Amino acid sequence: MKIDWRRWAPHSRPWPRSIRVRYALAVGTLFLITLTVVGALVDLGIRDRISADLMRDTRLAIVDWTAEMRPGHVPPPPPTVRADYLQLVDSKGRVVAANAEAAGKPPLTTFRPAADDRLQDVTVCPPQETCMLVTALRPNAGTTRLLWNGEPHFIYAGTRHPPALASHYLEVGIGAAVLFASVAASWATWLVVGRTLHPVRAISARMREATAGDLSLRVPAPPGDDEIAQLARTSNAYLERLEKAVTAQRRFASLASHELRSPVAALHAELEDALAHPDDTDARATIRATLRTAERLQAVIDDLLAYTRVKNTRPSAHVPLDLAAVVREEAAVLSRGTPIRLCVADRPTVLGSHVQLAGVVHNLLANARRHAHSRVDVTVGRVGGKAVVTVQDDGAGIAPEDRERVFEAFTRLREGRRLDPGGSGLGLAICRETSLAHGGSLTIEDCPKGTRFVLRLPVTDPTVERDGEKHPGLGHTARISP
């Protein structure tokens, strides 16, 4: 047999979707169940208490009357408010004595207590009359011999049930109170939860208004520091981050399209000119020109892929790296041209991707050589728990107001465009994102001449250097030149 589990899915259950309704129903049901149990206990307690008081009074009335009986003389019952009816009945069921209320009436009950249980209470409900509580006493054998020559007699004392026992007014009143309290609790819960969830409804309504075209929307933040206020502030912070991210993505897409359009347009123009004037076109020259354009286009695409990979993907598995060795390798690769002076003051070990960190160092060295006049100075050291790589050139330098702009994607200053016309403007942006992905930083600091890039990365075994302490074999300077 195949079971259709969809029938038991949560959304198909007859349960309200509104939190406000659910809480109101839950509290009302809980109050109804609890107060019903309490009301039943209260009702039983009141009835038992009333019955106990009635039995005490009827028993005292019998005791008072029995105390006045003498051999051969049974006086009429004394006037009392403890019992409505008093009767003395012989063994044949005849009423021997009775008070004024019970005179002329048949015995209150035919019940007769046993000899081993002489005092008992029973409830009697005569036809068309109010029920009453009757206490029946069977005098002991000695009293029976003394007063009635051994003939058993029975003394009855009866009291009509008060309205609390004779009717169901008590149950009706308690039930009405329970129902009213349950409804009041549900209503109070409805109001409290509704007021509590009002900011949530406002947040939901505002979030429904959000569109991809307008990300400036913010949800209303209620005062206070409760969970809903924290939710509103967190939502606004998330919306702000989302707006910045989407704005950055749109700007990046626009800039990427602009950068890609130039080589594509050039390639299209070259091919179109070759097709339009086949007789005047040198095929080899056209192919070489289009190849150079395609190479520039490929370089831009490679930089785009590298930037998006570093910015939007998780970092690759990191391994311990000798940062000084990485810098030395990349400096050796760029051995032709402007000399690079390398000073290794320490050999810090960092955790990272060799390919990515080598790319950062390579880009920094290539950028410094492009802008340097005579040389590039590179130092590797450690300050506290950070490995520090400094790359400084003696070129024209970067104005302070442009020191952060150069790390933005596709940002190229005038000097950069002059020295590297085919660049994409993504090199320094990739370096910054890579350093951030490794838990470090890349900044431009003040220097007397030129530009100083400072790369900081956390070391795997950070130690505090003592003043004047040198490690063996370190602190030397190497000159790498053609």
Secondary structure, 3 states (H helix, E strand, C coil): CCCCHHHHCHHHCCCCCCHHHHHHHHHHHHHHHHHHHHHHHHHHHHHHHHHHHHHHHHHHHHHHHHHCCECCECCCCCCCCCCCEEEEEECCCCEEEECCCCCCCCCCCCCCCECCECEEEEEECCCCCCCEEEEEECCCHHHHHHHHCCCCEEEEEEEECCHHHHCCHHHHHHHHHHHHHHHHHHHHHHHHHHHHHHHHHHHHHHHHCCECCECCCCCCCCCCCCHHHHHHHHHHHHHHHHHHHHHHHHHHHHHHHHHHHHHHHHHHHHHHHHHHCCCCCCHHHHHHHHHHHHHHHHHHHHHHHHHHHHHHCCCCCCEEEEHHHHHHHHHHHCCCCCCEEEEECCCCEEEECHHHHHHHHHHHHHHHHHHCCCCEEEEEEEECCEEEEEEEECCCCCCHHHCCHHHCCCCCCHHHHHHCCCCCCCHHHHHHHHHHHCCCEEEEECCCCCCEEEEEEEECCCCCCCCCCCCCCCCEEEEECC
